[in-house]
Amino acid sequence: MKIILLGAPGAGKGTIAKLLTEFDGSVQISTGDILRYVVKEGNALGKKAKEYMDRGDLVPDSLIMDIMEARLQEPDCRNGFILDGFPRTIPQAEELTKLLARLKIKLDFVANLDAPREVILDRLTTRRTCSNPSCQAIYNVRNNPPKEDGTCTLCNHQTIQRDDETEEAISNRLKTYHQKTAPLNGYYEKEGLLKTFLSLVADDTIADIIKALKA
Ligand code: AMP
């Protein structure tokens, strides 16, 4: 499959993307995960990105486009990809449209994940993420905790609350989403690519997306 996942922070993009990779081996490409990896490496690029991320702001479009142009040409993308957290702004979407045309890649559709605001806030404050940059498994302390408290079930690294999951950063991320990312729904609707899926129970959302892919 070749799809883009849109939706507010906490709408379930990461969880749904990971589950969809099991369906047909398409790769998940999460710009958030890539950036957190770069931040862990601690080089100049990582230090610059961290400042934006900790505040809940978006990192500059040019930086993301350089990363994505290289990533989409890696061999593992040939079988399919799920874009999670990219594009995040209209300029990124416009650049992506040009890039995909240049690479002769056609998207199946753009899946907008929709969940009520209370659900989103609850998910963000109870989320824990594996600190191992090459794992980044997602847990929820209430309804999907790791088997052992504070330890990733998959790789045994510590699970953490992300630096951008403080109340202040969360509220800024949601504001940024409404200002800069929500307009992408209109952009992809005009392109005839937008489909909206309710994102409450992951298995149901996956079934709906797979049904749409087969249709
Ligand atoms: P996420 O894990 O997708 O919530 O991303 C975490 C943070 O990484 C965001 O709050 C942004 O600071 C940054 N980020 C991720 N993807 C993008 C993007 N496409 N454009 C700009 N910043 C991004």
Boltz pocket constraint, residues with backbone or C-beta under 6 A from the ligand:
constraints:
  - pocket:
      binder: B
      contacts: [[A, 9], [A, 31], [A, 32], [A, 33], [A, 35], [A, 49], [A, 52], [A, 53], [A, 54], [A, 56], [A, 57], [A, 58], [A, 59], [A, 60], [A, 61], [A, 64], [A, 84], [A, 85], [A, 86], [A, 87], [A, 88], [A, 92], [A, 164], [A, 173]]
      max_distance: 6.0
